[in-house]
Amino acid sequence: MIRYFTAGESHGPGLSGIVEGVPAGLPITEDAIAEHLARRQQGYGRGGRMAFEKDRAIINSGVRFGKTMGGPIALWMENRAFQKDAAGWPVVMNKETEADGIEKISLPRPGHADLVGAQKYRFDDIRPVIERSSARETGMRVACTAIARQFLKHFGIEIGGHVLRIGKAGYESWDQIRKIADPIAEGGAEQVYKTADESEVRCLDATLSEAMVDEIKKYRKAGSSLGGVYEIIVTGLPVGLGSYTHWDKKLDGLIAQAIMGTQAMKGVEIGLGFESGARPGHEVHDEIVHDGKAFKRSTNRSGGIEGGMSNGMPVIIRGVMKPIPTMLNPLNTVDMHSLEPKETRYERSDVCALPRAVVVVENAIAPVLANAFLEKFGGDSISEIEERYEEFRSK
C-alpha cells in the first residue's frame, strides 16, 4: 500500500515528504516530479508568492539509478520565502528561540482554519495554524503523489483535469462538457490536461476561458476572491478496482476522501453527480452493450464507477473549491485576545487558486487509484505486477 506523509510550514525552511509502499523497479526522476510542480504554479489569479517560489523536490532516498528500491522515498523542497521574503521568517519561524516583538496574530479569518485550529490546540497566536493549514503544503503533496501517478502511467492509466466554472462563468450542462472533453480524453486523459494547460485558467473552451479571466479581474478589483468547479478524468483503469463488499473499499468513497482532504474543497461528484437527483432513471443509468470483445456502456453518466467499482469506462470526477478566505477587502471578525469586533488582516494570497488546485487534485487521487490497482494486481516489484496484470488482460 502506498502511503505518504508531508511535514513543514508555509514559511519554514522547507517541506519534507515520505512515500512508502512503492514497488521496486519503478522508473522515477526528479524531472518527472518537477513537471507537475511547475504546473501547480501556473494559472491566472495566482498570488505574488508563485513569482519567486520555483519548486523542485529533491529525492534523498529510496531511488537508485533512476528506479525505486522498494523502501521509503524521502523528498525535500526548499521554501525560498524563508530566506528571500522581507518578513524575517527565520526569526518568526525560529524552532528554538522566541525573539522579542514578534507579532501574535489574533484576528481569525472567517472560512479558514484559524479560529478552530487555535481553539483545538490552545494557541494564543494563530500563526502555527496558518503555517500548517496553508495550501503551501500541497507543493510537497504534489511531489509525493507524483510518484503514484508515475506508477499508474507505467500501466497505461492517465489522469487529466480541467476547469468547468469560475464564479458565474462556466459550462451550462453535462452534455456541453461531454461534447468538448470526451473527444480529447479518447487519446488518454493526459491529453485533457495538456490541452487545458494551454489556457491560463485551464479551461478547454476558449470563449469560456476569456469569461473566466474577466470574472477573476472583476473580483480582484473588488478585493474579493473566487472559487469554482473542476473535472478530473481518468482513463485506462481496468474493470473491478474497488469493491462493493465493504463501505471503506468503495472506489468512489476513497476518491472523495482524497479530494475532500485537500485545502478549500467543499464537494465531490462522480459522473452526473447531483444532477442524477433531478432526472428519471432512464436519463441516469448507462445501458450495457457488448462490442464483441468487452462489455461497454452506451453513455457514461455513472462516471466509470458502479457499485463502488471501476467498470472500464473513463472515471469522471467533479469537485468544487470555495473562494479563498484571505481577501483584500476585509470581513468582520473578533479579536481572540480582546474579544472586540475587528476586520480581518490581509496576508498575501491568490484571488482564484482553482486553476492551480486542479493539478493538486489530479495528483491527490493518484495514490487511491494506485492502491486499488495494487490490491488487485500487487507484488513487491514492477516486473511482478506486470506479469500479473498481463495475465489479467490476456483472459
N, C-alpha and C positions, 0 to 999 in steps of 0.2 A: 504493500500500500504506500502510495506516495503521499508524504506529509511535508508541510513546510511551516517554518516559523520566521517571523520578522522581528527585529529589535531596532530601536533607535528613535530619536526625536527629530522633529521638523528642523530645529536649529541647533542640533548637536553636531558632533564631528562627522557623523555619517550614519548609514543604515547597514545593518547586518542581516544575513539570511542563512538559514539552514534548510536544505532539502534532503529528505531521506526516503528510502524505498525505491529509488530509481534503479532499474535493472542494469547490470553491467553490459558494456558494449554499445551504449547509445552515443552516436556522434553528437558532440556539443562543443560550441566555441563561444568565446565572449562576443564575437561579432554577431552570432545568431541571436543572442540575448539582446544585444545593443539595438538591433533593428526595431524591436517593439518598444524599447525605452525611448528611442528617438521619436517614434510615432506618438507615444504618450505625451510628448512635449509640444506637439503641434496642434493647431486648431484656433480658429477665430474666437475671441473672447477671453483668451488666456491672460493671466496676470503678469506682472513685471518679473517675478522670480524666474520664470521659464526663460527669460532673456539671458541669464548668466549660469543657470544650472545646466551643465552638459553631462547628463547622467551616463555612466558606464559602470557596469558591475564587473568586479574583478573576481575570478574564480580562485579561491585559495586552497581548496582540497577537493578530493573526490573525482578528479578528472586527470587522465594521463594519456598523452599522445592523442588528444582530441576525442577521447571516449571515456564514458563513465566507468568507474571501477566497482560499482555496487555498494559503496559506502556513502556516508553523508557528504553532501556537497556544500561547502561553505562559500558564501558570497559577501562581498564588501563594496559599498558605494559611498563615495565622499559627498558630503554636503558642502558645496562651495560657499553657501551663505554663511557658514560658521566662521570662515576667515575673511570673506570679502565684503560682507554687509557692514554698514556703518553702525549697526545697533549694538555692537560689542557683545556678540553671542558667546565668545569664550568666557566672558565674565558672568553673563546672565545664566549660562548653562553649565557653569563650573561644577564638576562632580564631587568636589571636596569642600570648598570654602565659599560661604556666602558673603559677598562683599557688601559694604555699606552703601545705602542709597538705591538698591535695586528695587524697581517698582513692583509692587504686588498688584496684580490685576484683579479687580473685584467687580467688574461690570460684565455679567454673563450675557451672551447673545441669545435672543430667542431662536429656537430651532436648532441650536448647537448643543454639543455635549457639555458645554461649560458648567452650567449650574448643577446638573445632576451628577456630573463627574466629581465636582468639588464636594458635594454633599456625601457621595458614596465613600470617597477616600479621605474625607475630613481635611481637605486642603483649605487654608486661608488665602490661597493665591491660585488663580485659575491657570497660570502658566503651565503647570505639569499636564493639565487636561488638554490644553491647546496643542502642546508639543506631540503628544502621542495620538490624539484623535485626528490630527491633521491628515489631509489626503497626501501629504508628502510621503507617508508610509507606503502608498501604492507604488512608488517607484521601485522599492525592493520587492513588493508583492508581484509586480510585473516581471521582474528579473527571476524570481523563484519559479513562478508558474510558466515562464517561457520554456523551461526545461520539460515540463509535462506537455506543453504544446509541441515541442520538438519530437517528443515520443509519439504523439498522435500523428504528426505529419509523416513520420517514418512508416506508419501503417496506412497511409493514404487518407487520413482523417484531417479535414481542414476546417478552420474557424474564420469567419469574417463578419464584421459588423458595419452598420451604417445608421445614420440619424434619420428618424421619422418626423420629429417635431421639435421645434424650439419655440417656447411661448405659444403664440397663436398661429405661427407659420408652420405648415406641415401637410402631410397627405390627408385626404378626406376619407379614404376607405381601405379596407383589407385588399379588395380587388385591385385598386390603384397601385398599392405597394407590390403586390404579386406580379403585376404586369411588367414592372421595372426590374425588381430584384431577382425573380426566379430565372429569367434567361441568363443573367450574369452568373448566378450560382450553378448553372448547369456545367460550367467549366471548372467547378470547385469553389468552395467558399472563400478561398484566398483571393479569387478574382473580385469578390464583393468588396473586401477591404481595400484592395489595391485600386479599384475604381473609385470607391468612396474617398480615399485619401487624396484624390485629385481635387476634391472640393475642400475649401478651408473650413467648412462646418461638417464635413464627412457625410454629405447628403448625395444620393445618386442622381437626383433630379436638379438640373442646372437652374431652372426657374425658382424652385423652392429654396435652393441654396442662397440665391440672392435675397429672397424674402427673409430667410433666417438671419442673414448678416444684418439686414435692415432692422430686424427685431432686436438684435443684440445692441446695435448702435443706439436705438431708441431708449433702451433701458440703462445703458451705460450713461447716457446724458441725464437720465432721471436719477442716477445714483442708486439704482436697484440692481437686481440680479435675475437670472433666468435659469430654469431647468428645462426638461423636455423628455422625449421618448425616443428610444433607440431599438434596433432589432439586431439580433445575433443569429447567424445561420451556420449550421454545422453540416458538412457533407461527408460521406464516406463511412458513417457508423454502420456496423453490421447489425442484423436483426438480433434482438434479445439481450441487449445490455440493460442492466437494472433488473427489477423483479416485482411481480405483483404479490409475492408471498408475505412480505413484511413492509410496514409503513416506512421504515427507515432505509429501505433498499430501493425505493421508487426513484427512478432516474430524474423525473421532473421535480420531485421534492428536494433532491440533493442539489440540483441546479439552482433551484430557488434559494436555498440556503446560502450557496456561494455568492449569489448576486446580492441578496439582502444583507450579507456580511460586508458589503462594500460601502464605503462612505457615501451618504446622501441618497441612497436608493430607497424608494418608497413602495415599489410594487413590481410584480413579475407576472407575465402571461406566457403560456405555451400555446403556440398556434393562434387560433382565432380568439382564445382567451375569454375575456369578459363579454365580448360580443356574442359568445355562444348562448348566454343567458337571454338574449333578445331575439333569438332565431328558433324556428321549429327544428325538430330533429333532422328532417330531410335536407335542411340547409346547413347542418353542422357536421354530420358524420360522413366520413370518406368511404365511398363504395369500393369494394375489393375486386380487383381484376387479376388476371394472370397472363403474362406476355409470352408464355411458352418456356420461360426459364425460371421465373420467380414471381411470387405474389407482389402486387403493387397496389397503390391506391389511386383512384381516378382524380382525386383532389388531395390537398394536404392541410385541411383546416385543423387537424389534430396536432399539427406541428411536429410530426415524426415520432410522437410518443403516444402509446396506447397502453393503458393498464400499468403505467409506471415503467414501461419498457420501450426501447427503440424499435421501430417497425421497419427500418430500412429506408424510409423516406428522409429527406433533409429535416433536421431538427430546427425549428423556428422558435426563437425566444424573444420576447419583448419586455423591456424594463422601463421604469420611469424614475428619473432623477429630479429631486426637488431643487429649487433655486438655492444657491449658496447663502448661508445666513450672515455672512460678512458683507456689509453694503456701505457705500459711501454716504448715502442718505440714512441717518440712524433710525433705529427703532427704540421704543420705550423699554426700559428695564429697571431693575432695582439694585442698588449697590449692596453687595454682600456684607460689607462692614458697617456702613452707616444706616442701612435699610431705607435710604432715601431714594425717591424716584429719580432716575437719571436717563440719559441717552447712551446708546451703545457706542463704544470706541471703534475706530476703523483699523483693521490690520490687513495689510496688503493681501489681495485676493483676486481671483478671476471674476469676471462678470458672468460668464457662462462656461462651465467646465465640461459640459456634456460631450463635445467632440473629443476631448481627451479621455473622458471616462469610458467611452466605447472601447478603447484599447484595453483599459483595465479590466472591464467585464469580459471581453474576449478571452483574456488570459486567466481570469479568475475561475472560469468554468472548466479550464483545461485539466486540472487535477481530478475533478469529478469524473470527467469522461475517461481519462486515463485509468483511474481506479476501477471504473466499471468494466473497461476493456481488460485490465489485468485480472479482475475477478473471474472472468470467463476464459481467458487465454494465458494466464500468468505463468511466469517462470523466473528464474534468477538472472537470466541473460537475454539479450535481444535475440540471439540466434535460437534459443529455446522457444521463445514466444513466436518467432517467425515460423517455426516448424508447426506449432500448434494451430496458428492462425491459417496457415496454408492448408493444413488438413481440413479445417472447418470450411474453408472456401471451396475446396475441391469436391465436397459432398453435394 
